Amino acid sequence: MKEEKEIKKFVKNRYAKIASKGGSCSLSCCSANIVEQAKAIGYSNEEITSIPPEAAAMGLGCGNPTALAELKEGETVLDLGSGGGLDAFLAAQKVGENGHVIGVDMTKKMVEKACQTANRYGYKNVEFRMDEIENLLIEDNSIDVIISNCVINLSPDKLTTYKEAFRVLKPGGRMLISDLVTEGELPEDIKRSFDAWAGCIAGALEKQEYLDTIKKAGFRSVNVVAEHSFGEPGMDDRLKGKIISIKVKAYK
């Protein structure tokens, strides 16, 4: 429990610094060309240029969960770990003025940044809350769609996180998650590294274990709808070929 608290504190501090600087986190931050970077992980040029540039500059995660979520007019969407709001703003465009998007993030500065951006650009159907994904302050059975982008691997307690997602989702509701998993075991020194946790690597589960965790939380029809090997310049040679970006769709 103490180690979990220390991990969360370290990750929170790391992302607070990112918010303060206005930059993005590791894995998706190295390229100066945001549009090309976005295309590489599933965003279109039209999508990335249709949202506030402040949100795009905060980082792109490891995939585009809104692309395969099949969002509909009027739906209520929950974005777990919304950061600067990139996916929340995209979702807001798709659900329209009669829909509603809730972005939750445990980092105060990220939430403040996202709220400022929403106010500056007149988004009326989006709200951002400071909340922990393992203990959501959201009513049972109130959400149509849950999305998340490279965030749940940051949680030391993924089963509790997915149980919370299951609780707040409406019966028949759906979830589309972009996240990182591994093919095989990671080296022990990387698992113990706080920097690797904050960089979305140390907390990544083996692929089948990750999918089994979602099923244990109660979800049905758990399927990987897209995946590709994930890497970045300077990545530890021991990790090459072991880090996989996946998009998972599941239903309550």
N, C-alpha and C positions, 0 to 999 in steps of 0.2 A: 504493500500500500504506500509506504514511504517513497519507494522508487517511482511509482506511478505519479505521485504528486510532484516529484522532482522533475520528471519528464514533461509533465504538463506545464509546469512553471517555466522550464527552459524553452519549450516550444512557444508558449505565449509571449515570452520576452523577445524571442527571435522575430515573431510576426509583428509585434508592436514596433520594433525597429524598422521593419520593412514598410509599415504603414507611415511611420514618421518620415522616412526618406522618399516615400512615393514610388518605390521600386517594387520588384517582384521577387519571389523566393527562388530557391534553387530548383534544378531540374528543368525549369522552363524560362529562366531569366537571362540566359547568357547572350542571346541574340538581340541585336539592336533593331532588327527588322521584325516588329511585332506581327505584321500581317503574314509574312512567310512562316514565322513560328506558329501562328494560329492555324494556318492551313495544314501544317505538319501533324497537328494533333486533332484535326477534325472540324475546325471552324472555317467558314467561308469568308471571303473578302467582304462580302455584303454584311455578314453578321458582325464582324469585328469593327467595321467602320460605322455601324448603325448605333453603337452604344457610346456612352461618354468615354473619351480617351483616358480619363483618370482611372476608370475601372479596368480598361485593357492593360494599362501600364502596371497594374498591381499583380499581374501574373495570370497565366492561362491554365495552370494545373497540368493534367496529363491526358485530357480528353475533353470532348464537348458533350456533356450529358443531355443538353437540350435537343441535340440533333436527333436522338432516337427515342425521346420521351413521348412523342406524339401529343404535345400539349394542345389543348382545345380551349376555345373561347369560354370564359366564365369559370375556369377551374381555379382551385386554390392550390398553390405550389409551395412546398417547403424546401429551401436550399440549405443543406447541412454544411456548415463551414463556409459561409458565403464570401468571406474575405472582403475585397474591394467592391464586390457586387456584379462582376462580369456576367455570370450565368443568371443571376436574379434579374438583371436588366433585360437580357435576352428573353427570359421566360415571361417577363411582364409584357413584352411586345406581342407574344404569342397568345396569352390568355386575355388580352384586351382590357378595356376599362371596366368590364363587369367581372373580371377575374381578380385574383389577389395573390401576391407573392410575399412570402415571409423568409427573410434571410437571417440565419442565426450564426453567430461566431463568438468564440470565447475571448477574443482580443478586443478590448475597449477601443483602442485607436483605430482598428479596422472598421468597427461598427460606426464610429464617429465619421470616418472618411466616407463610408458608403452612404450614410444618412446625408452628409453634406452634398455629395454628388447627386443623390436623388432629388434633393431640394433645388439644387442649382439647375437641373435639367427638367424639372417639372414632372417627375414620375409620381403619379397619385395612387397607383395600385401596387406599390412596393413599400414594405417596411423592413427595417433591420433591427434586430434585437441582440443584446449581449446574453448569451446562453451557452450551456455546455451540452454537446450532443449526447452525452451519457445520461442527462437528466433534464429533459426538455420541459419548459414551462408552457406546454401547449396541450389543449384539450384532447381527450381520447376521440378517435374516429372523426377527425375534423379536417383532414388533408386529403386532397384527391391524388396528388403526385408528389413524390419526394425525389429530389435530385441532389447529387453531391459530386464534387470534382477533386479527387486526390486529397481527401481530408480524413476519411475514416481510418486509413492506415496510420494516421497520427495518434489515434486513440489507443491507450494501453488496454482498454476493455472493449473490444469490438463486439462481443456478444451482447453486452448491455446496451451498446449503441444501437444495434440492430433491433433489440427488443423494444427500445424506445421508439424507433422508426415504425415498427409494427403497431405499437399502441396508438400512435397519433394518426395513422393512415386509416381512411375509411375502408370498410369491407368492399373488396373488389378494386381497391385503389392499387396503384402501381408505383414502382420505384425504379429509377435508372441511375446507376452509380458508375462513375469513372474512377478507377483507383489503380494502385500499383500492387502487384503480387509477385511472388518469386517462383522460379522453377528450381527446386532444390533448396537446401539449407544455406543460410548466409553465414559467413565467418563470425565467430563469437565476438571478436573485438568490435565488429561493426554493429552487432546487436546491442552492445553495451554503450555505444557512442551516442551521446546526446545530440551532437551535430548531425549524425546520420538519422536520428529520429526526426529532428526538425527538417531535414532534407527529404523526408518521405521515403526513406529507405529502410532504416532499422526496424520500423514497426510493420513492415510488409509481411503478410503471412504467405505461406506456400499456397498456391492457387486452389487446390482442392480443399484445404483447410478453410480458406476464406469462404468458398462457396458453401461448405458444410455449416459454417457459422451462421450464414444468412438463413439456411434451412432450419437450424436449431432455434432461431428466433421466431419461427412460425411461418415464414414466407413459403409460397408455393411457386411452381413454374419458374424456378431459378435458372436462368440461362445466360451464358456468355454470348453477347450479340456481336462483339468485335474485340480483337486483341492484336497487339503488336509488341515486338521487342522494344524496350525503352533504354536509351543511353544518352549520355551527354559528354562533351569534351572534358577530358581529365578524369573520367570515372575510373575508380579502382579496377584494375585488370581482373580482380577476383569476382567482380560483379557483372562483367560483360556477358551478355546472354542469359543472365539469371533474373533480370528485372523485366517484368511484363506489365504493360498497360492494358487493362481490360475494361470493357463496359458490360455491366451486369444488369439484366432486367428481371424483376420479380414482382409478384402480386400478393396481396393479402386476401 
